[in-house]
Amino acid sequence: MVTATTEHHASCCILVSPRLRIVRADQVRAGDLIVSGFEPTGSGRFPRTGYLAPGPYRAHPESYDPTCGCGVCGLPEVDGPDGTVVLTTGQPWDTCDPWPADDLILIQPRHRLPARPPAPPAERIAPPTTRT
């Protein structure tokens, strides 16, 4: 349930998608569309969506390196009790996008690839028959 929306115009159309899901940052997969983060709220209340300046962007998860030098990795606010994940590096910013692993994020999951059709069965070659 979304209790507030981001004000960025690029998010308006995506917010009506029935495919939207709230997931932990460590559950975001490559290609998921990140729509919004959430502000912390008191216990027993739904979180409010935060404002993501560039609007929705695609996730390209990377390993977290607090010494990478981007200017954001290593900040205390990105450290979570369950660790930190980087959702993208360099897109849409010139820095990494680290999140505490347990932070909630509104995403539209990437499209699932259709199942690969089964391989055709190998032709069975009958063993040679012997005549006696």
Residue frames as a rotation matrix with the C-alpha (Angstrom) as fourth column:
MET 1
0.585 0.811 0.000 0.00
0.811 -0.585 0.000 0.00
0.000 0.000 -1.000 0.00
VAL 2
-0.533 -0.710 0.460 1.43
0.701 -0.675 -0.229 3.35
0.473 0.200 0.858 -1.02
THR 3
0.186 0.634 -0.751 0.47
0.945 -0.324 -0.039 6.00
-0.268 -0.702 -0.660 1.49
ALA 4
0.540 -0.058 -0.840 2.04
-0.164 -0.986 -0.037 8.96
-0.825 0.158 -0.542 -0.28
THR 5
0.747 -0.249 0.616 3.61
0.657 0.413 -0.630 9.42
-0.098 0.876 0.473 -3.67
THR 6
-0.390 -0.892 -0.228 6.78
0.700 -0.447 0.557 10.96
-0.599 0.058 0.799 -4.93
GLU 7
0.435 0.579 -0.689 6.16
0.073 -0.786 -0.614 14.32
-0.897 0.217 -0.384 -6.53
HIS 8
-0.608 -0.730 -0.313 8.50
-0.274 -0.178 0.945 13.72
-0.745 0.660 -0.092 -9.47
HIS 9
0.188 0.761 -0.620 6.57
-0.871 -0.163 -0.463 13.85
-0.454 0.627 0.633 -12.75
ALA 10
-0.388 -0.396 -0.832 8.42
-0.785 0.615 0.073 10.81
0.482 0.682 -0.550 -14.10
SER 11
-0.993 -0.003 0.116 6.88
-0.073 0.789 -0.611 8.69
-0.090 -0.615 -0.783 -11.32
CYS 12
-0.382 0.924 -0.019 3.24
-0.778 -0.332 -0.533 9.61
-0.499 -0.189 0.846 -11.98
CYS 13
0.182 0.490 -0.852 2.62
-0.906 0.421 0.049 7.04
0.383 0.763 0.521 -14.71
ILE 14
-0.515 -0.479 -0.711 4.42
-0.238 0.877 -0.418 4.17
0.823 -0.046 -0.566 -13.02
LEU 15
-0.881 0.113 0.459 2.49
-0.462 0.000 -0.887 4.51
-0.100 -0.994 0.052 -9.75
VAL 16
0.155 0.988 -0.004 -0.62
-0.948 0.147 -0.280 3.00
-0.277 0.047 0.960 -11.33
SER 17
-0.261 -0.336 -0.905 1.18
-0.675 0.734 -0.078 -0.21
0.690 0.590 -0.418 -12.30
PRO 18
0.789 0.571 0.225 -0.28
-0.570 0.548 0.612 -3.34
0.227 -0.611 0.758 -10.68
ARG 19
0.586 -0.638 -0.499 3.24
0.364 0.758 -0.541 -4.83
0.724 0.135 0.677 -10.78
LEU 20
0.045 -0.603 0.796 4.65
-0.584 -0.662 -0.469 -2.50
0.810 -0.444 -0.383 -8.11
ARG 21
0.581 0.043 -0.813 6.10
0.507 0.763 0.402 -4.23
0.637 -0.645 0.421 -5.06
ILE 22
0.602 -0.464 0.649 7.67
-0.750 -0.609 0.260 -3.15
0.274 -0.643 -0.715 -1.80
VAL 23
0.726 -0.463 -0.508 10.88
0.411 0.885 -0.218 -5.07
0.551 -0.050 0.833 -1.16
ARG 24
0.690 -0.640 -0.339 13.95
0.215 -0.266 0.940 -4.81
-0.691 -0.721 -0.046 1.02
ALA 25
0.544 -0.560 -0.625 16.96
-0.789 -0.594 -0.155 -3.20
-0.285 0.578 -0.765 -0.65
ASP 26
-0.498 -0.813 0.301 18.81
-0.661 0.580 0.476 -6.53
-0.562 0.038 -0.826 -0.56
GLN 27
-0.080 0.542 0.837 15.99
0.386 0.791 -0.475 -8.12
-0.919 0.284 -0.272 -2.62
VAL 28
0.615 0.246 -0.749 16.34
-0.494 -0.620 -0.609 -5.70
-0.614 0.745 -0.260 -5.56
ARG 29
0.238 -0.493 0.837 17.58
0.600 0.752 0.272 -7.45
-0.764 0.438 0.475 -8.70
ALA 30
-0.780 -0.568 -0.262 19.35
0.093 -0.520 0.849 -6.15
-0.619 0.638 0.458 -11.78
GLY 31
-0.856 0.433 0.283 16.84
0.282 -0.069 0.957 -4.54
0.434 0.899 -0.063 -14.11
ASP 32
-0.022 0.858 -0.514 14.20
0.996 -0.026 -0.087 -3.80
-0.088 -0.514 -0.853 -11.46
LEU 33
-0.151 0.072 0.986 12.81
0.337 -0.934 0.120 -0.27
0.929 0.351 0.117 -11.77
ILE 34
-0.566 -0.086 -0.820 13.38
0.821 -0.153 -0.550 1.61
-0.078 -0.984 0.158 -8.52
VAL 35
0.113 0.741 0.662 10.43
0.639 -0.564 0.523 3.96
0.761 0.364 -0.537 -8.05
SER 36
0.371 0.073 0.926 10.87
-0.478 -0.840 0.258 5.31
0.797 -0.538 -0.276 -4.54
GLY 37
-0.712 -0.518 -0.475 12.39
0.253 0.442 -0.861 4.87
0.656 -0.732 -0.184 -1.11
PHE 38
0.417 0.887 -0.198 10.55
0.483 -0.031 0.875 5.26
0.770 -0.460 -0.441 2.16
GLU 39
-0.230 -0.384 0.894 10.83
-0.583 -0.682 -0.443 7.56
0.780 -0.623 -0.067 5.13
PRO 40
-0.804 -0.046 -0.593 10.98
0.386 0.718 -0.578 5.86
0.453 -0.694 -0.560 8.51
THR 41
-0.018 0.841 0.541 7.76
-0.462 -0.487 0.741 6.07
0.887 -0.236 0.397 10.53
GLY 42
-0.340 -0.019 0.940 6.68
-0.933 0.129 -0.335 5.17
-0.115 -0.992 -0.062 14.03
SER 43
-0.990 -0.045 0.133 5.89
-0.041 0.999 0.036 1.56
-0.134 0.030 -0.990 14.75
GLY 44
-0.372 0.905 0.208 2.52
0.553 0.396 -0.733 0.30
-0.746 -0.158 -0.647 13.56
ARG 45
0.450 0.505 -0.737 2.32
-0.282 -0.703 -0.654 2.74
-0.848 0.501 -0.174 10.65
PHE 46
0.677 -0.218 0.703 2.93
0.711 0.440 -0.548 2.22
-0.190 0.871 0.452 6.97
PRO 47
-0.355 -0.854 -0.381 6.03
0.602 -0.520 0.606 3.99
-0.715 -0.014 0.699 5.66
ARG 48
0.706 0.485 -0.516 5.65
-0.046 -0.695 -0.717 7.06
-0.707 0.530 -0.469 3.46
THR 49
0.577 -0.517 0.633 7.32
0.814 0.303 -0.495 7.16
0.064 0.801 0.596 0.08
GLY 50
0.031 -0.666 -0.745 10.36
0.385 -0.680 0.624 9.34
-0.922 -0.306 0.236 -0.21
TYR 51
0.880 0.218 -0.423 11.30
-0.234 -0.575 -0.784 11.63
-0.414 0.788 -0.455 -3.05
LEU 52
0.089 -0.853 0.514 13.84
0.669 0.434 0.604 10.34
-0.738 0.290 0.609 -5.56
ALA 53
-0.038 -0.124 -0.992 15.12
-0.218 -0.967 0.129 13.34
-0.975 0.221 0.009 -7.50
PRO 54
-0.810 -0.327 -0.486 15.66
-0.502 -0.039 0.864 11.70
-0.301 0.944 -0.132 -10.90
GLY 55
0.303 0.921 -0.244 12.43
-0.952 0.285 -0.108 9.71
-0.030 0.265 0.964 -10.83
PRO 56
0.857 0.083 0.509 12.44
-0.159 0.982 0.106 5.95
-0.491 -0.172 0.854 -11.48
TYR 57
0.146 -0.845 -0.514 15.72
-0.984 -0.073 -0.160 4.32
0.098 0.530 -0.842 -12.46
ARG 58
0.724 0.085 -0.685 16.98
-0.238 0.962 -0.132 0.81
0.648 0.258 0.717 -13.24
ALA 59
0.714 -0.465 0.524 18.86
-0.503 0.181 0.845 -1.16
-0.488 -0.867 -0.105 -10.63
HIS 60
0.550 -0.675 -0.492 22.34
-0.199 0.466 -0.862 -2.43
0.811 0.572 0.122 -11.42
PRO 61
0.969 -0.086 0.233 23.39
-0.226 0.086 0.970 -3.93
-0.103 -0.993 0.064 -8.07
GLU 62
0.233 -0.960 -0.152 27.08
-0.211 0.103 -0.972 -4.00
0.949 0.259 -0.179 -7.21
SER 63
0.184 -0.289 -0.939 29.10
0.874 0.486 0.021 -5.08
0.451 -0.825 0.342 -4.20
TYR 64
0.963 0.180 0.203 29.38
0.056 -0.864 0.500 -2.48
0.265 -0.470 -0.842 -1.45
ASP 65
0.029 -0.985 -0.169 32.84
0.901 0.099 -0.422 -0.99
0.432 -0.140 0.891 -0.93
PRO 66
0.787 0.374 -0.490 32.88
0.583 -0.711 0.394 1.73
-0.201 -0.596 -0.777 1.73
THR 67
0.053 -0.855 -0.515 36.31
0.230 -0.492 0.840 2.86
-0.972 -0.163 0.170 0.47
CYS 68
0.214 0.047 0.976 35.34
0.942 0.253 -0.219 3.31
-0.258 0.966 0.010 -3.19
GLY 69
-0.693 -0.594 -0.409 35.76
0.516 -0.805 0.294 7.10
-0.504 -0.007 0.864 -3.01
CYS 70
-0.380 0.611 0.694 32.46
0.782 -0.189 0.594 8.06
0.494 0.769 -0.406 -4.67
GLY 71
-0.828 0.049 0.558 31.54
-0.253 -0.922 -0.294 10.37
0.500 -0.385 0.776 -1.78
VAL 72
0.189 0.948 0.256 28.46
-0.842 0.022 0.539 8.42
0.505 -0.317 0.803 -0.68
CYS 73
0.556 -0.077 -0.827 29.81
0.252 0.964 0.080 4.96
0.792 -0.253 0.556 0.18
GLY 74
-0.459 -0.756 -0.466 31.13
0.655 0.066 -0.753 5.01
0.600 -0.651 0.465 3.71
LEU 75
-0.485 0.382 0.787 28.60
-0.552 -0.831 0.063 7.56
0.678 -0.404 0.614 5.03
PRO 76
-0.960 0.046 0.276 27.14
-0.214 0.517 -0.829 6.36
-0.180 -0.855 -0.487 8.33
GLU 77
-0.172 0.985 -0.006 23.52
-0.746 -0.134 -0.653 6.62
-0.644 -0.108 0.757 7.14
VAL 78
0.182 0.241 -0.953 24.04
-0.880 0.473 -0.048 3.90
0.439 0.848 0.298 4.52
ASP 79
-0.838 -0.482 -0.256 25.10
-0.296 0.796 -0.528 1.34
0.458 -0.367 -0.810 7.13
GLY 80
0.250 0.959 0.133 22.24
-0.772 0.115 0.625 -0.88
0.584 -0.259 0.769 8.22
PRO 81
0.154 -0.160 0.975 22.02
-0.851 0.480 0.213 -3.60
-0.502 -0.863 -0.063 10.86
ASP 82
0.671 0.131 0.730 21.90
0.152 0.940 -0.307 -6.19
-0.726 0.317 0.610 8.04
GLY 83
-0.327 -0.865 0.382 24.67
0.690 0.058 0.722 -4.57
-0.646 0.499 0.577 6.00
THR 84
0.035 0.211 -0.977 24.64
-0.411 -0.888 -0.206 -2.32
-0.911 0.408 0.056 2.94
VAL 85
0.069 0.006 0.998 23.83
0.813 0.579 -0.060 -2.92
-0.578 0.815 0.035 -0.73
VAL 86
-0.625 -0.257 -0.737 24.65
-0.235 -0.838 0.492 -0.75
-0.745 0.481 0.463 -3.75
LEU 87
0.280 0.867 0.413 21.70
0.269 0.342 -0.901 -0.55
-0.922 0.363 -0.137 -6.14
THR 88
0.829 -0.121 0.546 23.57
0.539 -0.087 -0.838 1.16
0.149 0.989 -0.007 -8.95
THR 89
0.021 -0.850 -0.526 26.88
0.567 -0.423 0.706 2.87
-0.823 -0.313 0.474 -9.65
GLY 90
-0.834 -0.518 -0.191 27.00
0.202 -0.608 0.768 5.95
-0.514 0.602 0.612 -11.83
GLN 91
-0.746 0.648 0.155 23.40
0.043 -0.186 0.982 5.85
0.665 0.739 0.111 -13.13
PRO 92
0.605 0.273 0.748 21.55
0.705 -0.619 -0.345 8.18
0.369 0.736 -0.567 -12.75
TRP 93
0.943 -0.325 -0.069 24.21
-0.234 -0.798 0.555 9.89
-0.236 -0.508 -0.829 -10.60
ASP 94
0.397 -0.890 -0.223 27.97
-0.431 0.034 -0.902 10.13
0.810 0.454 -0.370 -10.73
THR 95
-0.468 -0.481 0.741 28.18
-0.882 0.196 -0.430 8.26
0.061 -0.854 -0.516 -7.43
CYS 96
-0.875 0.213 -0.435 27.14
0.216 0.975 0.044 4.90
0.434 -0.056 -0.899 -6.04
ASP 97
-0.085 0.913 0.398 23.64
-0.695 -0.340 0.633 4.40
0.714 -0.223 0.664 -4.66
PRO 98
-0.812 -0.279 -0.513 24.18
0.118 0.782 -0.612 2.51
0.572 -0.558 -0.601 -1.35
TRP 99
0.152 0.902 0.405 21.20
-0.656 -0.215 0.724 1.55
0.740 -0.376 0.559 0.84
PRO 100
-0.528 -0.161 0.834 20.91
-0.773 0.498 -0.393 -0.20
-0.352 -0.852 -0.387 4.19
ALA 101
-0.960 0.042 -0.277 19.99
-0.118 0.836 0.536 -3.77
0.254 0.548 -0.797 3.25
ASP 102
-0.610 0.759 -0.226 16.78
0.765 0.492 -0.415 -3.70
-0.204 -0.426 -0.882 5.29
ASP 103
-0.680 0.392 -0.620 15.44
-0.324 -0.919 -0.225 -0.39
-0.658 0.048 0.752 3.89
LEU 104
0.020 0.785 0.620 12.12
0.590 0.491 -0.641 -0.71
-0.807 0.379 -0.453 2.04
ILE 105
-0.781 -0.302 -0.547 11.98
-0.285 -0.606 0.742 0.27
-0.555 0.736 0.387 -1.62
LEU 106
0.403 0.912 0.079 9.08
-0.147 0.150 -0.978 0.53
-0.903 0.383 0.195 -4.05
ILE 107
-0.710 -0.682 -0.175 10.01
-0.348 0.124 0.929 -1.23
-0.612 0.721 -0.325 -7.30
GLN 108
0.652 0.682 -0.331 8.49
-0.702 0.378 -0.604 -2.50
-0.287 0.626 0.725 -10.48
PRO 109
0.176 -0.631 0.755 10.16
-0.030 0.763 0.645 -5.89
-0.984 -0.136 0.115 -10.93
ARG 110
-0.612 -0.457 -0.645 12.00
-0.678 -0.116 0.726 -6.49
-0.406 0.882 -0.239 -14.18
HIS 111
0.454 0.742 -0.492 10.12
-0.888 0.423 -0.181 -8.45
0.074 0.519 0.852 -16.78
ARG 112
0.104 -0.370 0.923 10.60
-0.324 0.865 0.383 -12.12
-0.940 -0.339 -0.030 -16.38
LEU 113
-0.603 -0.355 -0.714 12.05
-0.789 0.138 0.598 -13.82
-0.113 0.925 -0.363 -19.39
PRO 114
0.547 0.802 -0.239 9.76
-0.825 0.565 0.008 -16.39
0.142 0.193 0.971 -20.95
ALA 115
0.392 -0.368 0.843 10.62
-0.322 0.804 0.500 -19.94
-0.862 -0.467 0.197 -20.07
ARG 116
-0.485 -0.639 -0.597 13.06
-0.828 0.117 0.548 -21.50
-0.280 0.760 -0.586 -22.46
PRO 117
0.594 0.712 -0.374 11.29
-0.792 0.599 -0.118 -24.08
0.140 0.366 0.920 -24.62
PRO 118
0.487 -0.425 0.763 12.42
-0.243 0.774 0.585 -27.62
-0.839 -0.470 0.274 -23.88
ALA 119
-0.454 -0.722 -0.522 15.14
-0.788 0.053 0.613 -28.92
-0.415 0.690 -0.593 -26.12
PRO 120
0.474 0.613 -0.632 13.88
-0.829 0.554 -0.084 -31.39
0.299 0.563 0.770 -28.72
PRO 121
0.658 -0.233 0.716 14.50
-0.306 0.786 0.537 -34.95
-0.688 -0.573 0.446 -27.65
ALA 122
-0.384 -0.855 -0.349 17.62
-0.797 0.115 0.593 -36.45
-0.467 0.506 -0.725 -29.12
GLU 123
0.409 0.502 -0.762 16.87
-0.828 0.555 -0.079 -38.92
0.383 0.664 0.642 -31.84
ARG 124
0.257 -0.268 0.928 17.13
-0.590 0.717 0.371 -42.37
-0.765 -0.643 0.026 -30.54
ILE 125
-0.054 -0.360 -0.931 19.20
-0.934 0.348 -0.080 -44.61
0.353 0.866 -0.355 -32.70
ALA 126
0.877 0.418 0.237 18.24
-0.473 0.841 0.262 -48.23
-0.090 -0.342 0.935 -32.46
PRO 127
-0.058 -0.922 0.384 21.14
-0.605 0.338 0.720 -50.57
-0.794 -0.190 -0.578 -31.75
PRO 128
-0.316 -0.106 -0.943 22.18
-0.914 0.301 0.273 -52.64
0.255 0.948 -0.192 -34.72
THR 129
0.653 0.545 0.527 20.52
-0.636 0.771 -0.010 -55.98
-0.412 -0.329 0.850 -34.96
THR 130
-0.542 -0.840 -0.034 22.58
-0.756 0.469 0.456 -59.04
-0.367 0.273 -0.889 -35.52
ARG 131
0.541 0.654 -0.528 21.52
-0.819 0.553 -0.154 -61.82
0.191 0.516 0.835 -37.80
THR 132
-0.274 -0.631 0.726 22.38
-0.691 0.654 0.307 -65.32
-0.669 -0.418 -0.615 -37.01
